[in-house]
Amino acid sequence: MLNKQGFDLWANDYDQTVQISEENNQYPFAGYKEILNTIFNEAMQTECSHVLDIGFGTGILASRLYGEGHQIDGVDFSAEMIAIAQVKMPKAKLIEADIAEGLPAELKDETYDSIISTYALHHLTDEGKVGFIQELLPSLAIGGKIYIGDIAFETRGQLEQCKKDSAGYWDHDEFYFVYEEIREALKGICRCEFHPVSHCGGVFVLSV
């Protein structure tokens, strides 16, 4: 798994790497554009909204929302990726922090119409995901939702099949969403929907 320095080094080539994987319909980024478009369209339902992007990377999704007049806050742990994104979104509040340590203090008093995250939370353990989602829920405005687009599977069996099919380049240091498991872990905490997009990716919609 890449650490902060690894993501800094990857920053300039990240978008091209994603594109190659997506165009070949391969793990890990099969369905990437559709996943981002789905979340974009959902966030666009509220005009001039306040959006928090967790792990925004080079700002591919956040900058589209920024260009449509939305107020963007974001957190990412790569200084190089933040620098690229800040050029695209000069008035956005972009904070360098590691989400493994929780939501940065600078953001805890804010409320958001949409909290979005794409291809970032798989760096947290399954237990860590649940804890972090619980931490995010109080930051939702009334009627607000969390949208997570990531490497994800409906069942553990589907994950294992993808792991077998992708044996040569499967990342064993990452923790991918399994809908039937995360739904059970979040029962009684929030509503959890999953919309599959590809054989290895989809969109979660979480609300209270």
Number of C-alpha atoms within 10 A of each C-alpha: 10 12 10 16 13 11 19 18 14 16 19 14 10 15 13 10 12 15 15 13 16 17 13 10 16 17 21 22 24 24 24 26 15 16 23 24 13 18 22 17 11 14 24 16 11 13 11 16 19 23 24 28 23 25 25 26 29 23 22 13 19 29 21 15 22 22 11 13 14 20 19 21 22 25 23 22 22 25 18 21 23 24 17 15 21 17 13 18 20 12 12 18 15 21 19 16 18 16 20 15 9 14 17 13 8 9 15 12 8 14 19 24 22 25 25 26 25 23 21 17 25 18 18 18 16 18 10 18 21 17 15 18 18 14 13 18 20 15 21 21 15 12 10 21 23 26 25 25 28 26 30 29 26 20 13 16 11 15 19 12 12 18 17 11 13 14 11 8 10 14 14 10 12 15 17 24 27 19 21 13 14 16 20 11 15 16 10 9 16 16 13 17 13 20 17 18 21 19 21 25 26 27 23 24 18 21 16 15
